[in-house]
Structures are given as C-alpha cells and as structure tokens.
C-alpha cells in the first residue's frame, strides 16, 4: 500500500516592507507550478543581506502580510523570524520548519539575484540540505549550484518595495502594487511618511 504524498510547503522569507503584488504573484505562481499545499510567508526581523531595511516595524510588517494574504487559504503568515533571536538566517528558519513539519517536503522561494548570492549566505549548505529552491528568473535559467536541488521558473514582477516607500514618501500611494487593505493600513498608520 503506497503512503500519501508528503505535504509540500514553500518558505518565502523577506522584509515585506511592505508586502506587494509582486510577492503575491510569485507565491501564487510557485504554488501552481510546484503543486504546493501552502506557502509560509516569513517576515524577517532584519535582513542580513540588505543595508536598506525599510522603515516599518516588525509588527506593522506582519500585520500587512496578514492583510495581503487574508483571502488565500494556502498562504500562512509565520512570525518565527520575528520572534527568534536575531539575525534572521534562512537556515535557522528552515531547520525550525523541518522540526515543526518532519514529514513535509520543504521548498524555498527566491529570486535569481538571491540564488546567485546564495553561496555567500550564512551556512548555505545547511539550508540546501533541508529545502529545494524555487528560483524565479527573468532571462533564462541562472547557473546551478552543484548538489543543491532547484527548480527554475520564468517570470518576475515589476513591483518594488523600495519604490513603493519612495512614492509614499513623495506623497503618492502606488495602489496598483498594493492590496487595498494594505494601502489603507499604510495610510492609517502613516507608514513610510518622510
């Protein structure tokens, strides 16, 4: 008698400052392409890979993630990186998810730029032992990293959190890249104002 297929969970880390339509589009495309059961959004306390970490507090960023995914039954907001001791290293998040979901098949969603930089991340081999990477690339497949399981998917999205923050600071709210509830939350809490 064959056993049931493992639960397929993708981890999607980032600052999500703010979460925008590009994040949701990538998560949705990954879910469809890889037959994922769920995508766990993991806002990090502070990204070790970025010098510009935005302006919204962890609490605001988590609240915006919850608003943005409220109608996506397969999407989950996970506060592990916000509550674990800093810094937010991806391998720690993956190890925690492997502990929580020992029978699941784990994936990690990222862009081609992150894939290229991955060997410089903290303990990338520990991360690669736990997850298969789902990599979104704009122009063809990036170079593989030998021994690391990966799935290259075509596509990117023009939305940019940095650009959104700049627009808001200049007095414009780029609604086309924001869920209406997230846009209203930003207005209500005066986030990213100069």
N, C-alpha and C positions, 0 to 999 in steps of 0.2 A: 504494500500500500504506500503510495507516494505521500510525502509530507507536504503541507501547504507551502506556497511560495512565501519567502520572507517579506516582512513589511519593508517597504522601500522609503527611506527618509532622506531628504536632502537638507543640508545645513547651509544657511545663507547668512553669513556674517557681514557686518559693516557698521558704519556710524549711523546710517539712515538719518541724516541731518539736513533736510528732512527726507523721509521716505517719499518716493515719487513714482510716476507711472512707469519709468524705466525699470525700477526694481520689480514691480508687479508683473510687467511684461516678461521679463527674463524668468522669473519664478514660474509663471504660467507656461511658458514655452518649455522649460525644463521638465515640468510635471508631465506635459503631454508627450514629449519626446522620449522620456525615460520611464514612463508609466509609474510615476511616483505616487505613493499613498499620501504623503504630506511633505510640506516644506516648512522648516522651522526657521523663522527669522530671529537672528541673534544679534541685537544691537550691542556693540561693544562699548565699554566704559570709555576707553580712549584707544584709538588705533595705534599700534606700534609702528605702522607703515606710513603714517601720514603726519606731516608737520602742521597742516591746517585741519584742526579737529572741529571746526564749526563753532557754533555758539549756544545751541540748545542744551539744556541739562539732560542727564540720562532719563529722568522721569518724564520730561516732555517728549523725548525721542521715542520712548516706549509707548507713551500714550498715542503718539501719531501712528506708530506701527499698528497698534491695536485698531485704531480707526480705519486705517487703509485696508486692512485685511478682514474687516468685520463680516463681509458677505462672501468670503472664500472659505468654505468648510475644510479645505485641505491645508490651509495656512495657519500656522501657530506662532504666536509671539512668545519667545522664550527669554527670560531675564538672567540666564546663567552668567553671561559675561558681565552683566551689570552688578551682580552680587558677589561674584568670585573675586579673590584678591587680584589687583592689577599686577602687571599689564595683561591685556586680553590677547593671549596667544592662542592661535587656532587649534594647535594640537591638544591643548588643555580642554577646549570645548568639545573636540571630537572624542577625546577619552571619556569625558563625562557622559556624552550621549551613548557611547558604546557601553558604559556601565549601566545607564538607565534602560537601554533597549538592547540587551545582549543578543537577541535573535534577529535584529533588524539588519538590513543591508544599508549602509550609510554612504551618502554622496556629499560632495562639497561643491557649491555653485560659485563660480568666479568668472572674471573677465580675462581676456588674453593677456592684458598687462600684468595682472596678478599672477597668472600662470608663468609668465616669463620671469617674474621676480621671485617665484616660489622657492628656488634653492637658497635664497638669502633670508627666508623666514626663519624663525626660531624652531629648531627641531623638525624640519620638513619631512624627514623620513618617518618620524613617529606619526605625523598626520597621514602620510601616504600609506602606512600600514593599516589604517583604520577605514579610510574613505576611498571611493572612486571619485575622480574630479570631473565635474561637468563644466566645460570651458566654452564661453561664448566668444567668438572671434568675428571680426568684421571682414577681413580679407584673407580667406583661406585658413587652413589649419596652421597653428603655430608649431614650432618644433617640439617633439615629445621629450619627456624626461624619462630616460630608460628605467624600467622597473616600476613606474607609477601608473596605475590604471587610470585611464582618462577617456572621456567622450567629448569630442569637439563638435559643437553645434554652431551653425552660422547665425549671425544676427547680433545687432546691438540696438541701442535706443538713444535718441538724441538728448534725452533729459539729463540734467546735470545738477546735483545738489549745490555745488559751488555757485553755478549760475543762478539758481533759484534764490540763494541767500543774497547774492549781489543785486538781483532785481528787487527783492523785498526791501533791502537797504536803500535802494534808489526810489522807493515809493511805488513800485509796481509788483503786483502779485501774479505770477505766471500760472493762471488757473489750468492751462492745458496740460501741465505736467503734474498737477496735484489733485488728489481726490477732494471733492468739495468739502467733506468733513474735515480733512486735514488742513485745507486752506482756511476754513473758518476757525479752526483751533489756533493756527498761527496768528490770525488777526486777533482773536480773543485774548491771547496771552502775549501779544506784541513781541513775538519771536523774530529775531534777526533784524529788528529795527536798529538804525545806526546809533 
